[in-house]
Amino acid sequence: MKKAGYDYADPLESIATARLDSPEVPAAEIELATADVTCKRSSGLVEVWNRTESAIQRRMIGEHAAAAAKQRADDAARVRNAAAVTGASEG
């Protein structure tokens, strides 16, 4: 972004300057968005962010797998119990 003349501390900061309250898009905003996309593409930011976030989520899923399995079993039991009480199909 600095090469394009912008000085933002982080990749999300530029969106904070967007004027989203107007149906018209100022030329300066189009220039900023273009520079932002160019910067993100040239730096590989989106790919790095995606890999990192995915790794964090996979780790968290693994850490909480037992709790998720228990919740699924509890939910299934509730559905079975509700179906038995109402005479409805389990779905």
N, CA, C and O atoms as a DFTB+ gen file, in Angstrom:
364 C
 N C O
     1  1       0.832      -1.182       0.000
     2  2       0.000       0.000       0.000
     3  2       0.879       1.249       0.000
     4  3       0.523       2.273      -0.583
     5  1       2.037       1.150       0.665
     6  2       2.927       2.316       0.696
     7  2       3.384       2.707      -0.707
     8  3       3.531       3.890      -1.014
     9  1       3.609       1.695      -1.562
    10  2       4.024       1.985      -2.939
    11  2       2.956       2.774      -3.680
    12  3       3.265       3.540      -4.593
    13  1       1.701       2.590      -3.288
    14  2       0.592       3.291      -3.930
    15  2       0.272       4.611      -3.219
    16  3      -0.654       5.323      -3.607
    17  1       1.046       4.929      -2.179
    18  2       0.858       6.200      -1.488
    19  2      -0.048       6.153      -0.271
    20  3      -0.495       7.196       0.204
    21  1      -0.324       4.968       0.238
    22  2      -1.192       4.830       1.413
    23  2      -0.362       4.344       2.592
    24  3       0.618       3.619       2.420
    25  1      -0.764       4.749       3.786
    26  2      -0.038       4.359       4.985
    27  2      -1.022       3.825       6.018
    28  3      -1.545       4.574       6.844
    29  1      -1.264       2.531       5.959
    30  2      -2.167       1.877       6.900
    31  2      -1.369       0.921       7.766
    32  3      -0.435       0.273       7.295
    33  1      -1.743       0.838       9.032
    34  2      -1.022      -0.007       9.978
    35  2      -1.287      -1.493       9.758
    36  3      -0.428      -2.325      10.050
    37  1      -2.466      -1.830       9.248
    38  2      -2.783      -3.229       9.020
    39  2      -3.706      -3.366       7.819
    40  3      -4.273      -2.373       7.361
    41  1      -3.865      -4.582       7.301
    42  2      -4.632      -4.811       6.071
    43  2      -6.125      -4.496       6.176
    44  3      -6.788      -4.317       5.154
    45  1      -6.657      -4.426       7.384
    46  2      -8.081      -4.142       7.540
    47  2      -8.382      -2.655       7.735
    48  3      -9.536      -2.233       7.667
    49  1      -7.351      -1.882       7.975
    50  2      -7.553      -0.475       8.298
    51  2      -8.149       0.330       7.145
    52  3      -8.917       1.262       7.384
    53  1      -7.815      -0.007       5.917
    54  2      -8.298       0.793       4.789
    55  2      -9.814       0.763       4.660
    56  3     -10.410       1.747       4.223
    57  1     -10.453      -0.348       5.033
    58  2     -11.910      -0.434       4.922
    59  2     -12.586       0.554       5.873
    60  3     -13.702       1.003       5.614
    61  1     -11.921       0.888       6.958
    62  2     -12.495       1.820       7.931
    63  2     -12.664       3.218       7.334
    64  3     -13.457       4.017       7.833
    65  1     -11.926       3.508       6.278
    66  2     -12.019       4.831       5.667
    67  2     -13.062       4.896       4.562
    68  3     -13.328       5.970       4.023
    69  1     -13.655       3.758       4.219
    70  2     -14.636       3.712       3.127
    71  2     -15.892       4.490       3.506
    72  3     -16.336       4.455       4.654
    73  1     -16.451       5.187       2.536
    74  2     -17.695       5.926       2.751
    75  2     -18.831       5.053       2.230
    76  3     -19.177       5.101       1.050
    77  1     -19.395       4.267       3.115
    78  2     -20.425       3.307       2.725
    79  2     -21.832       3.885       2.835
    80  3     -22.817       3.175       2.630
    81  1     -21.924       5.160       3.155
    82  2     -23.232       5.782       3.345
    83  2     -23.742       6.507       2.106
    84  3     -24.736       7.231       2.170
    85  1     -23.077       6.317       1.003
    86  2     -23.438       7.028      -0.219
    87  2     -23.568       6.048      -1.379
    88  3     -22.749       5.138      -1.510
    89  1     -24.593       6.219      -2.232
    90  2     -24.715       5.337      -3.398
    91  2     -23.627       5.611      -4.442
    92  3     -23.323       4.751      -5.269
    93  1     -23.056       6.789      -4.397
    94  2     -21.977       7.139      -5.326
    95  2     -20.641       6.667      -4.749
    96  3     -20.401       6.766      -3.546
    97  1     -19.791       6.161      -5.615
    98  2     -18.470       5.714      -5.180
    99  2     -17.450       6.738      -5.655
   100  3     -17.221       6.877      -6.856
   101  1     -16.836       7.455      -4.719
   102  2     -15.839       8.444      -5.118
   103  2     -14.643       7.803      -5.811
   104  3     -14.268       6.674      -5.496
   105  1     -14.052       8.518      -6.745
   106  2     -12.887       8.006      -7.485
   107  2     -11.761       7.629      -6.535
   108  3     -11.060       6.644      -6.767
   109  1     -11.577       8.404      -5.463
   110  2     -10.507       8.116      -4.511
   111  2     -10.726       6.759      -3.846
   112  3      -9.769       6.047      -3.541
   113  1     -11.971       6.414      -3.628
   114  2     -12.269       5.127      -3.002
   115  2     -11.989       3.967      -3.964
   116  3     -11.510       2.911      -3.550
   117  1     -12.287       4.173      -5.234
   118  2     -11.983       3.159      -6.246
   119  2     -10.472       2.968      -6.338
   120  3      -9.989       1.840      -6.440
   121  1      -9.729       4.068      -6.303
   122  2      -8.267       3.983      -6.338
   123  2      -7.740       3.237      -5.120
   124  3      -6.844       2.403      -5.244
   125  1      -8.289       3.530      -3.943
   126  2      -7.872       2.851      -2.716
   127  2      -8.169       1.357      -2.807
   128  3      -7.311       0.536      -2.482
   129  1      -9.362       1.001      -3.242
   130  2      -9.734      -0.410      -3.355
   131  2      -8.836      -1.134      -4.358
   132  3      -8.422      -2.269      -4.121
   133  1      -8.543      -0.484      -5.459
   134  2      -7.665      -1.083      -6.470
   135  2      -6.269      -1.307      -5.897
   136  3      -5.679      -2.369      -6.096
   137  1      -5.743      -0.315      -5.190
   138  2      -4.427      -0.457      -4.569
   139  2      -4.446      -1.566      -3.517
   140  3      -3.487      -2.329      -3.398
   141  1      -5.533      -1.653      -2.759
   142  2      -5.658      -2.670      -1.723
   143  2      -5.630      -4.073      -2.325
   144  3      -4.910      -4.944      -1.839
   145  1      -6.401      -4.288      -3.367
   146  2      -6.434      -5.610      -4.020
   147  2      -5.078      -5.917      -4.643
   148  3      -4.584      -7.038      -4.522
   149  1      -4.483      -4.956      -5.295
   150  2      -3.160      -5.153      -5.901
   151  2      -2.136      -5.546      -4.840
   152  3      -1.339      -6.461      -5.044
   153  1      -2.166      -4.854      -3.718
   154  2      -1.233      -5.135      -2.621
   155  2      -1.460      -6.537      -2.072
   156  3      -0.509      -7.291      -1.867
   157  1      -2.719      -6.881      -1.837
   158  2      -3.018      -8.201      -1.280
   159  2      -2.609      -9.311      -2.248
   160  3      -2.117     -10.356      -1.823
   161  1      -2.810      -9.090      -3.533
   162  2      -2.403     -10.098      -4.522
   163  2      -0.887     -10.229      -4.581
   164  3      -0.357     -11.340      -4.580
   165  1      -0.188      -9.099      -4.633
   166  2       1.267      -9.152      -4.798
   167  2       1.965      -9.698      -3.555
   168  3       3.032     -10.303      -3.664
   169  1       1.386      -9.494      -2.394
   170  2       2.014      -9.972      -1.155
   171  2       1.580     -11.384      -0.787
   172  3       2.187     -12.015       0.078
   173  1       0.526     -11.885      -1.444
   174  2       0.014     -13.212      -1.102
   175  2      -0.715     -13.230       0.227
   176  3      -0.877     -14.287       0.836
   177  1      -1.154     -12.066       0.679
   178  2      -1.777     -11.949       1.992
   179  2      -2.973     -12.876       2.170
   180  3      -3.080     -13.558       3.189
   181  1      -3.864     -12.909       1.200
   182  2      -5.089     -13.701       1.342
   183  2      -4.755     -15.184       1.486
   184  3      -5.358     -15.883       2.300
   185  1      -3.807     -15.657       0.704
   186  2      -3.419     -17.059       0.782
   187  2      -2.796     -17.386       2.137
   188  3      -3.115     -18.410       2.742
   189  1      -1.905     -16.512       2.610
   190  2      -1.260     -16.733       3.908
   191  2      -2.297     -16.689       5.015
   192  3      -2.295     -17.534       5.910
   193  1      -3.179     -15.710       4.956
   194  2      -4.229     -15.567       5.951
   195  2      -5.109     -16.819       5.966
   196  3      -5.443     -17.344       7.028
   197  1      -5.477     -17.283       4.779
   198  2      -6.334     -18.455       4.664
   199  2      -5.654     -19.694       5.250
   200  3      -6.269     -20.435       6.017
   201  1      -4.390     -19.920       4.891
   202  2      -3.668     -21.079       5.428
   203  2      -3.566     -21.012       6.948
   204  3      -3.767     -22.012       7.637
   205  1      -3.256     -19.835       7.460
   206  2      -3.098     -19.667       8.903
   207  2      -4.415     -19.855       9.635
   208  3      -4.481     -20.582      10.626
   209  1      -5.454     -19.209       9.154
   210  2      -6.772     -19.333       9.785
   211  2      -7.272     -20.775       9.711
   212  3      -7.850     -21.279      10.674
   213  1      -7.056     -21.438       8.583
   214  2      -7.469     -22.836       8.442
   215  2      -6.732     -23.731       9.427
   216  3      -7.334     -24.622      10.026
   217  1      -5.437     -23.502       9.599
   218  2      -4.652     -24.303      10.544
   219  2      -5.151     -24.091      11.969
   220  3      -5.261     -25.043      12.741
   221  1      -5.448     -22.861      12.310
   222  2      -5.974     -22.561      13.649
   223  2      -7.314     -23.264      13.848
   224  3      -7.548     -23.867      14.895
   225  1      -8.184     -23.191      12.860
   226  2      -9.503     -23.818      12.976
   227  2      -9.387     -25.342      13.062
   228  3     -10.098     -25.969      13.848
   229  1      -8.498     -25.947      12.264
   230  2      -8.313     -27.402      12.331
   231  2      -7.814     -27.814      13.717
   232  3      -8.268     -28.814      14.273
   233  1      -6.882     -27.039      14.269
   234  2      -6.366     -27.324      15.611
   235  2      -7.488     -27.230      16.635
   236  3      -7.617     -28.097      17.499
   237  1      -8.301     -26.177      16.540
   238  2      -9.394     -26.001      17.496
   239  2     -10.446     -27.105      17.361
   240  3     -10.994     -27.570      18.361
   241  1     -10.722     -27.519      16.136
   242  2     -11.668     -28.621      15.918
   243  2     -11.140     -29.878      16.592
   244  3     -11.888     -30.590      17.262
   245  1      -9.847     -30.150      16.414
   246  2      -9.247     -31.316      17.056
   247  2      -9.312     -31.237      18.569
   248  3      -9.597     -32.229      19.240
   249  1      -9.047     -30.050      19.104
   250  2      -9.074     -29.878      20.554
   251  2     -10.474     -30.063      21.136
   252  3     -10.618     -30.452      22.295
   253  1     -11.492     -29.788      20.346
   254  2     -12.866     -29.834      20.850
   255  2     -13.685     -30.961      20.222
   256  3     -14.914     -30.956      20.302
   257  1     -13.011     -31.922      19.602
   258  2     -13.715     -33.006      18.906
   259  2     -14.589     -33.821      19.854
   260  3     -15.715     -34.174      19.503
   261  1     -14.091     -34.120      21.037
   262  2     -14.868     -34.928      21.984
   263  2     -16.132     -34.188      22.414
   264  3     -17.205     -34.786      22.490
   265  1     -16.010     -32.910      22.693
   266  2     -17.178     -32.129      23.100
   267  2     -18.186     -32.026      21.962
   268  3     -19.394     -32.076      22.198
   269  1     -17.706     -31.885      20.745
   270  2     -18.608     -31.810      19.589
   271  2     -19.332     -33.142      19.386
   272  3     -20.527     -33.160      19.090
   273  1     -18.619     -34.247      19.544
   274  2     -19.240     -35.568      19.391
   275  2     -20.306     -35.774      20.460
   276  3     -21.378     -36.308      20.175
   277  1     -20.017     -35.354      21.684
   278  2     -20.997     -35.475      22.765
   279  2     -22.226     -34.623      22.459
   280  3     -23.355     -35.061      22.677
   281  1     -22.014     -33.417      21.959
   282  2     -23.143     -32.542      21.631
   283  2     -23.998     -33.148      20.520
   284  3     -25.226     -33.099      20.585
   285  1     -23.350     -33.722      19.495
   286  2     -24.099     -34.372      18.417
   287  2     -24.938     -35.529      18.957
   288  3     -26.095     -35.696      18.571
   289  1     -24.348     -36.326      19.853
   290  2     -25.084     -37.452      20.443
   291  2     -26.253     -36.943      21.284
   292  3     -27.347     -37.504      21.227
   293  1     -26.029     -35.893      22.057
   294  2     -27.108     -35.301      22.864
   295  2     -28.222     -34.768      21.975
   296  3     -29.402     -34.965      22.262
   297  1     -27.846     -34.099      20.903
   298  2     -28.847     -33.553      19.972
   299  2     -29.667     -34.679      19.342
   300  3     -30.888     -34.577      19.223
   301  1     -28.984     -35.753      18.940
   302  2     -29.679     -36.887      18.326
   303  2     -30.660     -37.516      19.317
   304  3     -31.769     -37.894      18.941
   305  1     -30.251     -37.625      20.577
   306  2     -31.144     -38.181      21.601
   307  2     -32.362     -37.280      21.793
   308  3     -33.478     -37.779      21.943
   309  1     -32.168     -35.978      21.791
   310  2     -33.292     -35.045      21.931
   311  2     -34.266     -35.183      20.753
   312  3     -35.483     -35.181      20.938
   313  1     -33.722     -35.300      19.567
   314  2     -34.572     -35.455      18.381
   315  2     -35.357     -36.760      18.474
   316  3     -36.556     -36.782      18.196
   317  1     -34.687     -37.852      18.865
   318  2     -35.385     -39.136      19.019
   319  2     -36.487     -39.034      20.082
   320  3     -37.601     -39.515      19.877
   321  1     -36.167     -38.410      21.206
   322  2     -37.151     -38.275      22.283
   323  2     -38.339     -37.422      21.844
   324  3     -39.487     -37.761      22.133
   325  1     -38.071     -36.326      21.152
   326  2     -39.149     -35.460      20.676
   327  2     -40.017     -36.202      19.670
   328  3     -41.240     -36.068      19.679
   329  1     -39.386     -36.979      18.806
   330  2     -40.143     -37.744      17.802
   331  2     -41.019     -38.784      18.487
   332  3     -42.153     -39.016      18.068
   333  1     -40.498     -39.411      19.540
   334  2     -41.284     -40.416      20.253
   335  2     -42.485     -39.783      20.944
   336  3     -43.569     -40.365      20.966
   337  1     -42.299     -38.615      21.497
   338  2     -43.384     -37.924      22.206
   339  2     -44.442     -37.419      21.243
   340  3     -45.637     -37.519      21.522
   341  1     -44.012     -36.878      20.113
   342  2     -44.960     -36.262      19.174
   343  2     -45.453     -37.231      18.121
   344  3     -46.422     -36.937      17.421
   345  1     -44.818     -38.366      17.995
   346  2     -45.187     -39.309      16.956
   347  2     -44.691     -38.892      15.588
   348  3     -45.103     -39.454      14.574
   349  1     -43.803     -37.902      15.556
   350  2     -43.273     -37.401      14.291
   351  2     -42.066     -38.234      13.860
   352  3     -41.471     -38.969      14.648
   353  1     -41.738     -38.092      12.604
   354  2     -40.561     -38.750      12.052
   355  2     -39.321     -38.004      12.536
   356  3     -39.392     -36.801      12.789
   357  1     -38.193     -38.686      12.669
   358  2     -36.942     -38.053      13.116
   359  2     -36.295     -37.230      12.020
   360  3     -35.339     -36.505      12.297
   361  1     -36.755     -37.306      10.836
   362  2     -36.289     -36.390       9.852
   363  2     -35.421     -36.867       8.805
   364  3     -35.008     -36.090       7.944
